[in-house]
């Protein structure tokens, strides 16, 4: 997808709003209110108030199991139509007072060592932003050796269903239309 296509949005979005309104009765509090953030969603799931939670991080459930927040029976899944793998960005503002220091930090965050630490479910459980196959053999082996735990689907299963994030131009339209067509209904 290469940028905002308003005609495509106008054509496709009514079906999304119709579906979301159709499932509202099955949602928490029948869709009268929604958790304010991911932490609130995690709390509702941990308390058993909802049957399913969501996260951009494939090993999130395993991390919560390790924290003893979720029961050890929790498992992840991806939708048949696909799942977004959230991309993280590091940027240095044009007016940063210490651009050199910011670049050192950005370089560290992209290092195999930092990415490996981020990949471990007990730390974060986020997919690496590196192409593992292009790393030296010892570093690639370290990534392959990470135990993602029983709650996490394999990298191959997740990758097979990965879809790209939508262009940012859709965000404002989605937020406004969500309020109009779902939240306000």
N, C-alpha and C positions, 0 to 999 in steps of 0.2 A: 504494500500500500504506500503510495507516494504522496502524502499530504491530504488535506481535507478535500473531500468531494461532497459538496452540499447536496447535489442531486441524489447521489447514492444514499446519503444519510436520510434525506427526506423519503426515499423509497423504502428503506429497510427499517428505520427506527420505529414506525408504528407497530410492527410485529413484536418488537422487544417490549414496548410499553404494554401491549395487550397481554403478552405472556407474564410479565411481572405482576400485573394486576390480577391475572387469573390465579397465580400461586399465592397471592397475599394471605388468603385464609389459612394457609399451611405454615406461614412464617411466625416467628416469635411475636406474641401479642397481636397476631393476625395482621401484622404490618402496620399497626397503628403508630408504632415507634420503632426505631432501629438503634442498635448499639452505636455509641458515638465514635468508637475507634476499635482497632484490633485487640487492644488489651481488654476492653469490655466484652468483646466477642469471645475471647479466650476464657474469661471468667464465667460467662454464661454456659459455655461448653463444659468447662470443668465442673460446674454445679449440676450439670445434667438438664439445664433449662432449655437447651437446644440440642438437636441431634447431629449437627454438622457445623464445622467452622471452616474458615478459609485463610490461606496465607500465601504469600508470594514465595515463601521459602519451603522447598520440598521436604526438608528435614525438620520443619517446625514441630510437627507432632512428636517426633522422636526427642527433640530438645525438651518439650514439655513433659514427656514421660520420664526423662532423666531427672528433671526438676521435681518429679513426683506431683506435678500439677494435673496431668492427665493419667487415666488408667493405662496399664500396659497392654490393653487390648485394642487401643486406638490404631487405626491404619489410614494411610493416605490413598487417594485415588485421583485420577484426572478424568475430566469429561471426555466423552467420545469425540466431540468436536474439537477438542484441544484445550490447552492451558497456556496462559501467558507466563513466560519466564521473565520476571522483572529485571530490568537492567539498572545497575547502579552507576551513577555518574560522579566523577570528581572534577571540580572545576576550580580555577583560580580566578577570582574576580579581577577585573582590570585595575581596580584601585587597592588591591591587597597591599598592606604595608610591608610584607615580607614575602615577595614572590618567590625568591630562591628557596626559602624554608617551606613554602607551600608546595613547590615542585618536588622537594625531597620527600615530603609526606605523600604526595600523589604517587611518586615512584615506589615508595615502600608499600602503599596499599595495593599496588598492582604486582608486587613481587610474589614469586611462588610461595615464599614462607608465609606472608600475610594471607594470601588466598587459601593456602592449605589450612591455616588456623581458622579462617572464616568458614571453611567447608565442614569442619568437625561439628556434629550436632550439639555437643555439650557447649560449644562456643557460640555458634550462630546457626549452622546448618544451611548455609547459603551456597548455591552452586558457584563454582569458580568462574571468574571472568577471563580465564586463560584457556587457550587451546592446549589441552593436556598432551595431545599427541605430538606437539611441537617442543615440548620440554625435554631436557636431558633425561635419559632413562631412569636415573635414580630419583629425580623429582617426580616424574610421571608415576613411578611405582609407589611413591608416598601417597599420592592422591588415590590410586587404586586400592591402597591398603586401608583407607579410612572406612571404618564400620559405620554405615549410615543407620544401622539398627533395623529391627523388623518392621517398624512403622513406616519406613521410607521405601518408596518404589525405587527400582534401580535407575541409574542414570540413563540407560538405554530405553527403558520404558517411558521415562519422563521426556527424553529428547524426541521420541517418536511422536509425541502429542504436542510438542512445543509449537506455538504460533507466535508471530511477532507482535509486539505491542502496537496498538493503533497510533497513528500520528497524533501529536499533541493538540492539533487544531480541533479534534473532536471533543476534547475534555470539557470545554465551556458549554458546548451544545448539550452534551450528555448531562452535566450537572444541572443546567437550567431546565431541560426537558424532564429530568427525573423529578424535580420539584413540582413541575406542572402536571405531568401525566401519571405519576405514581404516588408521590408523597402527598399531593393535594387531592387525591381521589378518595 
